[in-house]
Amino acid sequence: MSDSITEYKKWLANKDLDGELRTELTAIENDPKEIEERFSFPLAFGTGGLRGIIRAGTNGMDIYTVAQATQGLAELVKKDGGAEMGVVIASDTRIKSDVFSEISARVLAANGIRAYLFDAPRPTPELSFALRHLHAKAGINVTASHNPSIYNGYKAYWTDGSQVTAPHDRNIIAEVEKITSIDQILTGANPGNITLLGEEFDEIYLNKVHTLSLSPESVGKFHDMKIAYTPLHGAGVRL
């Protein structure tokens, strides 16, 4: 309990603490059980990345735990000579997915890494395509997949367009574990390193998908066919 209280007070003592998170944490100052739940241990970066409840604290999905993960990924990208190749960032429509995407881009940019940031939610296949098309070094997908709405997540991808596998997963985890303080995270403004991906890139992706049609003649023949479509949790709504 004492360690969690110490960590809690350390967060509140940080003069640069985000205002929204400060309000959230101040509201639990008389709730030691809640403080212990949020600060007794860090949100673990596993082989697939992060996943947790959206809340302030070391054991929650907030801008600092996301920034910590991104700083660890940035260190590996730099060590592997991928700063110029860049990192692609996509997200779904979950709560704070846009916020977590933006803080990830800022951390990468501050580390001198080119960040390709989609300007709105995009489906995972487009992220994988972007990684290969842009010859990027790594990717970030802000999503908690099928988990309830109180959750969000952070998945790391590698240059082949797939989620990270050995040895890259272990190497990222090792770098993330070295980040033990907010002070180690670089977030200085460097907008020149951030490139937004919008409708022009969507056209590139959709044109490539079109070439994979198994029966294009059927589309022309049955031009009045009815199609039911769902973007599931919204990530495909732009396409």
Legacy VTK file of the C-alpha trace (Angstrom):
# vtk DataFile Version 3.0
C-alpha trace
ASCII
DATASET POLYDATA
POINTS 239 float
0.000 0.000 0.000
2.772 2.456 0.896
4.410 2.059 -2.519
1.151 2.769 -4.321
0.501 5.848 -2.146
4.035 7.074 -2.846
3.568 6.648 -6.592
0.165 8.332 -6.400
1.621 11.346 -4.610
4.505 11.474 -7.082
2.048 11.805 -9.957
0.126 14.588 -8.203
3.362 16.394 -7.394
4.299 16.577 -11.061
3.545 20.184 -12.041
3.143 19.142 -15.691
0.517 16.472 -14.958
-2.351 16.604 -17.451
-5.255 18.610 -16.006
-7.907 16.010 -16.730
-5.864 13.277 -15.073
-5.121 15.519 -12.078
-8.844 16.059 -11.534
-9.467 12.325 -11.807
-6.721 11.477 -9.315
-7.663 14.220 -6.861
-11.151 12.732 -6.718
-9.791 9.469 -5.233
-7.444 10.985 -2.615
-9.569 9.549 0.223
-9.976 6.125 -1.383
-6.857 4.064 -0.556
-8.310 0.919 -2.151
-8.777 2.702 -5.483
-5.297 4.234 -5.249
-3.805 0.793 -4.662
-5.744 -0.612 -7.628
-4.368 2.084 -9.925
-0.788 2.350 -8.644
0.221 -0.976 -7.090
1.830 -2.207 -10.321
2.432 -0.944 -13.864
0.308 -1.905 -16.849
2.405 -4.662 -18.400
3.584 -4.440 -22.000
3.143 -7.997 -23.245
3.912 -9.685 -26.558
0.858 -8.024 -28.151
1.262 -4.643 -26.457
-0.907 -2.956 -23.832
-4.522 -3.471 -22.831
-6.299 -2.028 -19.824
-9.061 0.078 -18.354
-9.043 3.727 -19.451
-8.078 5.548 -16.252
-5.269 7.567 -14.674
-2.506 5.603 -12.979
0.368 3.262 -13.697
-2.088 0.373 -14.100
-4.410 2.189 -16.515
-4.574 3.188 -20.156
-3.747 6.877 -20.031
-1.536 9.244 -21.994
1.492 8.481 -19.809
1.381 4.692 -20.053
0.843 5.037 -23.813
3.706 7.531 -24.063
5.931 5.174 -22.055
5.202 2.312 -24.440
5.877 4.557 -27.423
9.163 5.770 -25.951
10.257 2.150 -25.589
9.243 1.415 -29.185
11.058 4.566 -30.324
14.288 3.438 -28.664
14.186 0.126 -30.536
13.326 1.797 -33.844
16.297 4.153 -33.456
18.662 1.329 -32.493
17.518 -0.626 -35.536
18.134 2.304 -37.881
14.467 2.910 -38.605
14.038 6.597 -37.709
13.803 7.732 -41.350
11.660 4.729 -42.322
9.105 5.854 -39.761
6.212 4.403 -37.792
2.575 4.217 -38.951
-0.195 4.893 -36.400
-3.824 3.804 -36.786
-6.735 3.607 -34.352
-10.364 2.595 -33.969
-13.316 4.621 -32.636
-12.930 3.697 -28.967
-12.828 6.251 -26.170
-9.547 8.228 -26.310
-8.172 6.269 -29.284
-7.583 9.597 -31.058
-5.840 11.042 -27.987
-3.571 8.009 -27.593
-2.736 8.088 -31.317
-1.755 11.739 -31.149
0.455 11.353 -28.070
2.167 8.399 -29.770
2.893 10.557 -32.825
4.269 13.348 -30.634
6.609 10.999 -28.770
7.914 9.518 -32.028
8.395 12.973 -33.563
10.253 14.214 -30.473
12.588 11.237 -30.853
13.409 12.261 -34.408
11.283 9.499 -35.932
8.933 10.095 -38.847
5.352 9.399 -37.757
2.630 8.572 -40.277
-0.661 9.308 -38.504
-4.043 8.436 -40.009
-6.367 11.442 -39.751
-9.364 9.353 -38.587
-10.135 5.746 -37.573
-8.981 3.068 -40.029
-9.307 -0.741 -40.135
-6.315 -2.900 -39.219
-5.727 -4.199 -42.795
-5.084 -0.645 -43.985
-2.449 -0.208 -41.268
-0.722 -3.406 -42.397
-0.863 -2.253 -46.018
0.536 1.173 -45.074
3.493 -0.379 -43.297
4.512 -2.297 -46.413
3.597 0.401 -48.932
5.498 3.134 -47.075
8.359 0.778 -46.132
7.927 1.861 -42.526
9.879 0.270 -39.687
7.013 -0.286 -37.242
3.365 0.383 -36.572
0.996 1.191 -33.711
-2.665 0.223 -33.606
-4.680 1.847 -30.815
-7.506 -0.626 -30.163
-8.709 -3.068 -27.514
-10.401 -5.317 -30.078
-13.404 -7.079 -28.535
-13.035 -5.835 -24.945
-15.772 -3.745 -23.241
-15.906 0.008 -23.813
-14.064 0.885 -20.592
-10.923 -0.676 -22.118
-8.468 0.460 -24.730
-5.265 -1.049 -26.030
-2.026 -0.500 -27.899
-0.629 -3.076 -30.335
2.810 -2.924 -31.900
3.490 -3.983 -35.494
6.708 -4.535 -37.412
7.853 -3.758 -40.931
6.205 -6.846 -42.467
2.749 -5.520 -41.537
2.094 -8.088 -38.816
1.978 -7.754 -35.039
5.441 -8.035 -33.548
6.892 -11.493 -33.003
10.199 -12.726 -31.561
12.716 -11.249 -31.184
11.137 -7.821 -31.724
8.456 -8.338 -29.054
11.046 -9.123 -26.380
13.243 -6.238 -27.504
10.352 -3.755 -27.260
9.384 -5.064 -23.814
13.002 -4.664 -22.657
13.082 -1.045 -23.843
9.686 -0.219 -22.290
10.790 -1.625 -18.932
13.728 0.806 -18.925
11.283 3.751 -18.873
10.567 4.130 -15.163
9.733 7.836 -15.013
7.654 10.341 -16.973
10.801 12.444 -17.207
12.357 9.855 -19.561
9.647 10.364 -22.167
10.334 12.845 -24.963
7.237 14.826 -25.981
8.657 18.124 -27.251
6.854 19.575 -30.271
8.357 18.554 -33.594
5.405 18.662 -36.037
7.702 18.462 -39.042
8.168 14.765 -38.314
4.421 14.010 -38.437
2.725 13.196 -41.758
-1.071 12.834 -41.868
-2.547 10.051 -43.995
-5.990 10.860 -45.393
-8.260 10.203 -48.370
-5.408 10.167 -50.886
-3.868 7.199 -49.100
-7.288 5.530 -48.854
-7.479 5.635 -52.658
-4.099 3.912 -52.946
-5.279 1.195 -50.566
-8.714 0.723 -52.165
-7.227 0.571 -55.667
-4.925 -2.214 -54.499
-7.857 -4.049 -52.891
-9.778 -3.703 -56.162
-7.056 -5.579 -58.043
-7.707 -8.571 -55.770
-11.330 -8.958 -56.900
-11.998 -12.633 -57.653
-14.754 -11.955 -60.168
-14.749 -8.385 -61.512
-16.979 -9.405 -64.421
-19.721 -10.329 -61.940
-19.670 -6.848 -60.471
-20.275 -5.397 -63.911
-22.953 -7.921 -64.766
-24.908 -7.686 -61.524
-24.676 -3.938 -61.077
-27.879 -3.819 -59.032
-26.792 -6.335 -56.401
-27.565 -5.389 -52.803
-24.747 -5.433 -50.259
-25.041 -5.365 -46.480
-22.026 -3.806 -44.777
-21.069 -3.126 -41.181
-17.906 -1.327 -40.026
-18.151 -3.394 -36.803
-16.889 -1.007 -34.096
-16.536 1.828 -36.568
-12.947 1.476 -37.776
-14.061 0.873 -41.355
-16.591 3.687 -41.548
-14.372 6.019 -43.610
-13.760 3.355 -46.260
LINES 1 240
239 0 1 2 3 4 5 6 7 8 9 10 11 12 13 14 15 16 17 18 19 20 21 22 23 24 25 26 27 28 29 30 31 32 33 34 35 36 37 38 39 40 41 42 43 44 45 46 47 48 49 50 51 52 53 54 55 56 57 58 59 60 61 62 63 64 65 66 67 68 69 70 71 72 73 74 75 76 77 78 79 80 81 82 83 84 85 86 87 88 89 90 91 92 93 94 95 96 97 98 99 100 101 102 103 104 105 106 107 108 109 110 111 112 113 114 115 116 117 118 119 120 121 122 123 124 125 126 127 128 129 130 131 132 133 134 135 136 137 138 139 140 141 142 143 144 145 146 147 148 149 150 151 152 153 154 155 156 157 158 159 160 161 162 163 164 165 166 167 168 169 170 171 172 173 174 175 176 177 178 179 180 181 182 183 184 185 186 187 188 189 190 191 192 193 194 195 196 197 198 199 200 201 202 203 204 205 206 207 208 209 210 211 212 213 214 215 216 217 218 219 220 221 222 223 224 225 226 227 228 229 230 231 232 233 234 235 236 237 238
